[in-house]
Amino acid sequence: MRILVASPAYGSGERSKLLHQLATDHELTLLAPNPEWFGRYARQLEATDGPVPVLEKTYKNRESKRMTVIRNSPLPFAGHYLYRPAPRTWLQHRPDVLHIEYSPWTPEFWSVVLPILVLRPRMPIVLYCKKNTRCVPRGLRGALERILTRIALSRVRLILATSSMTAALYQQLSRGRVPIRVQAHLAVDEALFAPPAESISGDCGDGPLTVGFVGSVSPHKGIDDLIEAIASTRKRLGNDIRLLMVGPMRDARLRDLIDPLPWVEHREQSSHSEIPRILAEIDMFVLPSRILPDHEEHDAQAMVEAMAAERPCIGSRSGVIPDLIQDRYTGLLFEPSDVHGLADCLEKLCTDVDLRRRLGKNAREATIQRSGLASLAAQRIDAYREATVG
């Protein structure tokens, strides 16, 4: 199968592994959003710091299939960017299906789709959607957005949604006329994110337990709630529980909150390659994302990686998280912004080492099935075949 992909999501080495997996048995052409992204990606393919081609870079794998990255010189437009129309270049690879990961009302979506529909009006389109909340602007802009969405979804053969919540949103937008499948967005390398060699820590009485968080240290991630819940749990259990947060600090108020707390450690993450080592340092992972008017948790990729690494996880019922965690089987769930509920979950894991082990093992099995490289690539190909037959 020949696949054409338009997405801003695969610019890093770890995220691009899914595309390489797809290219093992199929031919894949990727439209790079901008020259910098293209140059970085093209160098990844050859692992060299040398010059990159002006237009495209083709990578041939061991099975003689290929992956081609095509450069884009974007045109700025009202805070967005357009793919510069070059459909003849895109289509010379004779794609069987277009996979696009932009919301159907955006200029990015239409700058790719419109020229293709002119030259290949019957090309099947698979739309991948992450956004699970939508705030439609008022007035002329809102009316235009609704029209563009309606037209776009009439041309889409299949929608892939990152969560049940996203699927429900697009079920409404498409009026039930387009098939929708819930499917993970990014793959996780189960070999890289493997269980640590060290055994999981014992009961609280055996030594300090480390709660981990990886991601943007921002209020919408529920960091205030996490700190308050751990402080409460420390008092209730009378044990040493510490918090390790890794990620960019986005809020000065949070910095002021954690600085006086000796049991909180914050590290600025320098590279994604450090994450497996960080996960080996923690005993449990928490993602306490909040619900905002136009935001719920979209990816939760750090939690996916923690689950693959057999870390027991606690998550709020925000966005994609309930799709990842089956409560009390692959992790524990609590209501967003419910500090007492989060503290109860922490207490359960802190006092029950068997529960931590069981949740961790179940989480890894479920994550590999849902998001493992080979598994997700097979799911993606099945979706493309469904779209081309439909």
N, C-alpha and C positions, 0 to 999 in steps of 0.2 A: 504494500500500500504506500502511496505517496501523500505525505501530509504537509500542509502549509500552516505554520503557526505564527500568529501575531500576538505578542504579549510583552509586557514590561517585567515579567516575573522571574526570568531565568538567567539573570546577569551574573550570578555568583556560581562558583564551582559546585557547591553542595546542591543548590536549587536546580542546576542544569543536569544533574545525574539522571533525572527522569527522561529528558530528551535523548541523552546518550543511550539509555536503555531501549527507548522506542526505536532508535536508529540501528539497533543490533539486527533487527529483522525487517525494517522498513526504511524507506527513504524520507528524510525529514528536511524541510526548508524552514528556517526561522528568520523572521523579519526583525532585525535589531532596531529598537526605537530611536537610537541616536548614534553618532559616530563614536563617542567615547565608550558607550556600552558595547558597540561592535568590536572596537579595538581590544577591549579587555577580554571579551569572549573569544575572539579569534586567537589571541595569545594563549588562552587556556587550552584551546584545542591542540596546539603544538607544544605547549609548555615552554615558550620561548619569549624573550624580550625583544626580538627583532621586529622589523617593519611588517605591517599587515597589508593585505591586498586593498586596493581602492574600492572595489565593488563587493566582492564576496569571498568567503573562505569555505572550502569544502574539506570535510573530515571524513576519511574512509576508515571504517573499523575493521576488525579482524575478519568479520563475515562478509566483507566487501560491499555492504550497504553503505549509505552515505548520509552525512548530515551537513547541510550548507547553511551558512549564516550570511544574510544579505544586509548590506549597510543601508541605513536611511539617513537622509539629510533633512531633518524635520523643519517644518514651517510653523512658526509660532502663530497661535490663533486664540485670542480671548482667554488667555491663561492656560490653554491646552497646547498641544502640538499636533501637527498633521503629518501623517506618512506622506512623503513626497510621491505623487503618483508615478509609479514605475511598474504597472501591472504586467507589461510584457516580460520584464525581468523576473517578476515573481512567478509568472505562469510558464516560463520556459522549462521549469522542472516538472510540468504536467501533473499538478497535484490532483488527487482524488477527493480531497476534503480540506476545507478551511477550518482551523481551530482558532478562535479569537477570544481574547480575555479582556475585553473592554466593555463597559456598560453600553447598551444599545442606543442610548441617547447622546453619546459623546462624539466630539469631532474625530477623535482617534479611531473609533469604530467605523465611522462612515468614510474616512479617508482611505481605509483599507477595503471595505466592502463595496463601495459604490463603483470604483473602476473595475473590480473583479466581476461584478454583476453585469457590467456592460459587455465584457469580453466573454465571460463564462456564466451566463445567467442561470444555468442548471447546476452549478457547483454546490454540493451540500455544505451547509454551514453549521458547525457545532459551536455554541456559545457557552463559555465557562464563566460562571458568576460567583463572586465572593461576597459582594455587598449584600447585607441582609436587612438593612433598613434604608428607607428612601424618603427624602424630603423634596417634594416637587416645588420648584419656584413658582411664584405667582405671576399673573399677567401673561404677556406675549411669550416670554421665555418658557414659562410652564406649559403653555399651549403647544409651543414648538417641540418641547421635550416629549410630551405625550404623543404627538403625531409621529415623531421619529421613532419612538419606542414601538408604536403599533406597526409601522411599516417594517421596521427591522425584524420584529418577531414573526411577521408573516413570511419572512424569507428564511428563518432559522429552522433547520430540520430537527435539532435536538439541543436541549439545554442541560448542561452539567452544573450542579449547584454544590457549593462547599458544605452546606448544612441543610437540615430540614427547614430551618427558618428561611433560608435563602430560597429554597424550593417553593415554599408557600408564597413568598413575595412574587416570584416569577410565574407561579400558577395563576395568581391574580392578574399580573400584567399581561400574560398571554391569553387570558380568559379560558385557560384549560385546553387550548388548541395545539400546544407544542409539547411533545413528550419531555419529561424532566426526570433526570436521574441524580441522586445524591452521590457524590464521588469526591474523594480527597483531592485537594489542590496540588500539594507538593508531596513528593515521595520522601521517605526516610530510609537512609542506608542502614539496614539492620546489622551489618557487620561493623560499621563505625560506631553506631549507638548500641553497643552490646552491654549486657550486665557487667558491672565492675567486677574485677577479680576478688576484691574484698567482700566478705559477707556483710549483710545488712546489720546495722547496729542493734544491740540488744535493748532491753527495757531501759526506761529513763534512769532508773537507779544505777545502771551499769556505766553511765557516762553521758556527756552532753549529746543531744540530738540536734541536727542541723536541718532547718527548713530552707528550701531553695526557691528562688524566683529568678527567671531569666527573661529579659525583655526591657521595654521602655519603662523607666522608673517615673511614672506619670500618675496623676490622680485618677484618670479614667481606668487605669489598671487595678484600682482598689488597693493601692499601697497603704493608705491610711488605715483601711480596715484590717489589712494583714498585720500591721504593726500592733494595732490595738488588740487583735485577737491573740497574738503570740504573748503579749504582755499579760493578758488575762489568764492564758493557759499556764504561764510560768507561775503565777500566783496560786492558781488552783491546785497545781501538781507539786509546787515547791521544788521543781527540778530545773536543771540548766538546759534551756532550749535557746538556740541561737538562730539568727536569720542571715542568710547569705543572699544578697541581691546582686545580680550581674546585668549590666546594661547601662545605656546612657541616662544620665540624670536630667530629666526634663523640667523639673520644678524646684525653684529655690526654697519654697516652703517645706517641701519634703526633705531637702538637705538639712534645713534647720531642725526638722523633727528627728532625724536619725542621728545627727552628730552627737548628742549627749548620751546616746544609748550604747553602752559597751557591748551589748549582745547582738548588735546589728553591724554587719560588714557589707560595705558597698564596693564593688569593683567595676570600673569601666571596661567593658568587653572590647578587646582589640581585634579579635578575629573569630570567625565561626568555628575554626578548627580547635579552639579551646573548650568548646561546650562539652564534649565527652568527658574531659578531665574534670570539669566543674561538676557535672552530674555525678561523678564518682565520689565527690566530697559530701554530697547531701544525703539525707535519709528519707526525705519526702519532698515533693514539688507542689507548689501552690500557685494557682492562677485565679486571683479573685476579681476578675474584670467586672466593671460596673455596667449598668444599662443607662445609656444616654439617649436623648431624643433621636439622634441620627447616628448612633454608634452602638454596636454590640461586637463581641469578639468575632473577628473574621477568620483568622487562620489558626491561632493557638499552636503554631508550629513548634515552639519551645516545649509545650506540653506533650506534643506528639513524640518529640525526641526523648523527653524524659520517660514517657511510657515505654518506648522501645528499649530504653536502657534499664528497664525493670524497676524504675523508681515509683513507689506508690504516690498517687496524685490526688489532690483536692482541687476542685474547680467550682466556680459559680455557674449558675444556670443562665449564661449569657451567650447568645449567638451559637457558635459551633460547638461549644464545650459539652452540652448534653449529648451531642452526636458522638463525641469521643469517649465519654465516660458513662458506663453503665453502673448506676449507683450501687455501691457495696459489692460489686463484682470486679470491675476494672478500676475503681477509684471511688471517691466520695464527692457528693454534690451538696451545695448549699445555695440558698437564695442570694442573689447579688445584694451587696451592702448590708447583709445580715451578719454583724460581727459575732453575735452569740452563736449563730449556726456554724460559722467558720471555726470558732473556738471549740465547739463540741466535736467537730471533725478532727481538729488537731489533737484533742485529748484522746480520741479513739485510737489514732495512729501512734501517739506517743506511748500509750500504755499497753499496746497489743502488738508485739513483734510478729506473731503469726499472721495477724491481719495484714501487716505491712508486706510480709513476704508473699502472701496469697494474692493481694491486689497487684503487686508488682509483676508477678508471673503472668497473671491473667491479662494485665495491661499489655505486656510485650506480645503475647500471642495475638490479641485482638488488633494491635497496631500493625503488626507485620501483615496480617490478613487485609487490613484496610488500606495501609499506606506504604507497605514494603515496595521496594523498587520493582521487582518482578511482578508482584501482584497488581500494583497500580498501573503499570504499563499494559498488562493484559486487560484490565478493566477499560483503559483508555482506548485500546484497539477495538474491543468489543463495541464501545460506543461509536467509534468511527464507522464500523461495519454496519451498525444499526442505522446510522444516518445515511450511508450511501445506498442502502437497500430500500429505506423508507421512501 
